[in-house]
Structures are given as structure tokens and as C-alpha cells.
Amino acid sequence: MSTTGELPVGAEESAVRTGERSERRPPEGKRPEAKRPDERPGGEAPEKRVTWAELYFDLIFVFAITQVSGLLHHRHDPLGIVQALVVFVPVYWCWVGTTVQANIRDVDTARDRLGILAVGFTGLVMALAVPGAYGNRGVLLGAGYWAARVVLLLLLVRIPGVWRGPYGVGVLVSGPLLVAGGLLPEGPKVCLWALAALCDLSGPVVFRRKLAAVAYHPSHMPERFALFLLVALGESIVGIGASAAAVRLDAAELVAVTAAFTISAGLWWQYFVFAADAMRHAVTVADSRRDMVRRVFQYGHLALAAAVIAVAVGFGETVADPRRALGAASVGLLYGGCGLYLLTFGYTRWMMFRSVATTRIVAAAVVLALAPAMVRWPALAALVTLAVVLVVLNVVEHRRVNAAAVAVVAEPAREPGAEPAGEPSGEAVGDPVVGGPV
């Protein structure tokens, strides 16, 4: 029995009992369809582990996320948020392209290790360009991204037709658009870079039919995206520590640090306790892994990571001076980021299991409804209130998950082939626990 509240009750047990998981038995008289190359008999996929090269590669993106966070900290009005997001998308998509390439290939070779390191270097160049992206480093940002996409395409060049897919879009369209945008003034630059981001993000949808032939390793993909979110959550710890280290730590600051850490830990708990196993299960049993990867991981985790970065910047605005009232922009980052994070789990649960994440959606509504009042309150009150909401949410979901687990254990065993008395709804498991991205 999975302990995750995102996993519909009985889903995993049923899969184990029938031995089917992601495969359906063919009708009588028909030959079974050929298995995907990434599957073992019985629908089980061979485990693919994250390599040391990939983990080293992630260290560059720790720095890149810090740079994006710094850009947002410098300017977090509506235009500043758009500017930071437009810069974050190519950074994120560079990481996604490398992760997909590592997922579908054996990258534990000298050639591919060097390729991953080369992409990592271009990511470092992009990170160095982020603070001045809207100044004199725009071309450097675009050139770094274009170089990364060229390297990724060369690593996959032996795959027939790879040019006519998302990797080709990066080399032929979005890369040149980013370089051209770097030459323009701020306004046109944002527009052209937004167009480049849209081209990249729409690639998996436009080439959906072509990507149907790609064999994804289901164990590797959830682990990689979970690690990326963990990197983003690490930025929230930096946001707390960097702010607190620069001030005298009296009682108010210590309470603010405690509340901010509780918020960060609450966000971690929502994903890694309630959502991570459900995402792994969903991609394993999905009829279309391509669609599950695109919707829950590539797109969902973009929203999750962006939300965590917003919260991290909000910490920087509150922990350092917890007695002052926050402005609308700072509250928008802190409460808006948390609301987006919880709402994204509603999206991912629906994409995975077609059930509503009621608890998380309600919690997100409460957070967003409280935001206007927080503009006039001291920063410390805003932090404590948000921490309380997340603690209550996690307690409620924990109890619902435990109740669902007891109900499954108490269910009488059925004879093989017998029809179930009734299929429990996702509500019974705590829709709120649903999480997941892309």
C-alpha cells in the first residue's frame, strides 16, 4: 500500500494482484502487442539510475536558480515577474532537454559524460548572464542557450528525424530568437524572448505524434524532476539564511526564521511525502508515457519550481525585517507563490488520475484570499499565518491518507477475477494530497 495521498486507493494493490500494471490483456484470438523497449515482461520497466554526471550537472543549475532568484529579488513588480519568468524558461528547458536525453539513452559513456558537462558549461554561461540579461548580457544568455541546444542535438544526431522535433526547434528557432532578442532594447527583448519560450514549451505538443515512438524509462524521469524541485527548495533555505545572517537575531527574527523554515518544510512535505510516489506510479502505468511526462513533469514542474522561487524571494523580503509591513509585491511573491504551488498539484492530480485535489485547492484559495490583508500586516504575521495554513493542510492530508490506508487494509480479500464491490473515489484518499507537475 502506498502511503501517498495522491495515489487512488487500491490502485497499486490492484496492479500487483493482476500483474498487469501498464499493460492490458489482449482480447481473445488477438496477438499481444509488442512491448515497448523500456519494459520487462509483465509491464515492469528496468530501473534506470541517475548518473554521477547528471548530479554534477545539477550543481550548475543550483547556481542558475540562485541567479534567477536574484533577478526577481531586484525587481518583483508585474513586469519584473514576467522578465524573470522569460529568463527562467530557457534555463529550465535546457535542464529538461538534458534530462530527456539522459532518460532515453545510456549516458554513462565517455562521449555522453563529456556532452553533459558541455551542456553544464553552457548552463553556467547562461547563469552568469542572468543578472545582466536585460542589460549588456542578453546576447550571452541567448548564445549560451543556443550552444546548449546544439550540443544536445549532436548527442542525439544518430536518431533518425531528430531535427524534426523539439531538439530541432531549439537549434533552428528558439536559440536564434534568444540571440536576436539579446540585441534589442528591453521591451522588444521581452517579447522576442517570450516567443522563444513559447516555441520551446509548445514543441512537445506540436510533435506529440512523433514523440509517441520515444521509450521513456519511468523510474528515472520522476527522480530527475524531484531532484530539480529539491534544488529549487534549496533556494528557499538560502533565502531564509542569507537574510537572517545579515541581521541581529533577536526574538522577532528568530520567530521569522522558524516560520519561514516551517513554510519551506511544508512545501517539501506536500511533494515528497504526498506526491512523489504517486507521480512515479502514474508514469509507470500510464497508457501514454509521452503525455504523462509532458503534462505532469515538463509542464507541471515548471510551475512548481517557479512557485518555489517566488516563495524564496518572498522570504528574503520578510525575514530580514519582520516588523515592517509588506508591500503588495512581496505579499504577491510569498502568498502567490504558495497558492500557485498548491494549485499546480490540483492540475497534476487531474492529469494523473482524473480526480480533484479538493484539500489543496481549498488551501490555495485560503492562501490567496488572505493575501490582500497581509499587505497591511507586519511581515512576521504574514509568515506565521502562512506557516499555520500549511501545517493544518499537512495534518489534514496525513489523517485522510491514514484513514484511507486503514480502509484498504480492512477491505475483505476478493477472489481472483471477482468484480470489486465498488471503486473508491479519489476523494477518499485526499485529493488534497495530489501533487505533481508537468
Summary of the structure (lengths in Angstrom):
residues: 438
radius of gyration: 22.6
end to end distance: 24.9
largest distance: 76.9
contacts: 1578
relative contact order: 0.12
helix: 72%
strand: 0%
